[in-house]
Amino acid sequence: MGTDITQYHEPTDAKANAPARARLRWSWGKASMEVDAEITPTGFLGIGGMVGLILLAVVPIISAGGKAKRR
């Protein structure tokens, strides 16, 4: 049993918006998983924006729930 993490780097163009690629291979006993991912810098920016908005929305939701419970 063990974890096998492999990475490969394909040659990329020198474009400003070139995609980043990653491969992850995980195995534990008879179970195994392999994931290939590709994302552009624009995608990273979009994901970061969504995470930021979610984090900003948590505080008002929690405080509204606390106020409703106190009533």
C-alpha positions as CSV (number, residue, x, y, z in Angstrom):
1,M,0.0,0.0,0.0
2,G,1.3,3.4,-0.8
3,T,0.8,6.6,-2.7
4,D,2.3,7.1,-6.1
5,I,2.3,10.7,-7.3
6,T,3.5,11.4,-10.7
7,Q,3.8,14.7,-12.5
8,Y,4.6,15.4,-16.1
9,H,5.3,18.6,-17.9
10,E,4.4,18.9,-21.6
11,P,6.1,21.6,-23.6
12,T,3.8,24.6,-23.6
13,D,3.7,27.6,-25.9
14,A,5.0,30.9,-24.6
15,K,1.5,32.3,-24.6
16,A,0.3,34.6,-21.8
17,N,-2.8,32.4,-21.3
18,A,-1.2,29.0,-21.7
19,P,-3.0,26.2,-19.7
20,A,-1.4,24.5,-16.7
21,R,-1.6,20.7,-16.7
22,A,-1.3,18.3,-13.8
23,R,-1.7,14.5,-13.3
24,L,-2.3,12.8,-10.1
25,R,-2.2,9.0,-9.6
26,W,-3.2,7.6,-6.2
27,S,-3.5,4.0,-5.1
28,W,-4.3,2.4,-1.8
29,G,-4.5,-1.4,-1.8
30,K,-6.9,-2.5,-4.7
31,A,-8.4,1.0,-5.0
32,S,-6.8,3.5,-7.3
33,M,-7.6,6.9,-8.9
34,E,-6.0,8.9,-11.7
35,V,-6.9,12.5,-12.4
36,D,-5.7,14.7,-15.3
37,A,-6.5,18.4,-14.9
38,E,-5.9,21.4,-17.2
39,I,-6.8,25.0,-16.4
40,T,-5.9,28.4,-17.7
41,P,-4.9,31.5,-15.6
42,T,-8.4,32.9,-16.4
43,G,-9.9,29.8,-14.9
44,F,-7.8,30.2,-11.7
45,L,-9.0,33.8,-11.5
46,G,-12.6,32.7,-11.8
47,I,-12.3,30.0,-9.2
48,G,-10.5,32.4,-6.8
49,G,-13.3,34.9,-7.3
50,M,-16.0,32.3,-6.5
51,V,-14.1,31.2,-3.4
52,G,-13.8,34.8,-2.2
53,L,-17.5,35.5,-2.7
54,I,-18.4,32.4,-0.8
55,L,-16.1,33.4,2.1
56,L,-17.6,36.9,2.1
57,A,-21.2,35.5,2.1
58,V,-20.6,33.2,5.1
59,V,-20.4,36.0,7.8
60,P,-23.8,37.5,7.0
61,I,-25.4,34.1,6.9
62,I,-23.9,33.0,10.2
63,S,-24.8,36.3,11.9
64,A,-28.4,36.2,10.6
65,G,-28.8,32.7,11.9
66,G,-27.5,33.8,15.4
67,K,-30.0,36.7,15.4
68,A,-32.9,34.5,14.5
69,K,-32.0,32.0,17.2
70,R,-31.9,34.7,19.9
71,R,-35.5,35.9,19.1
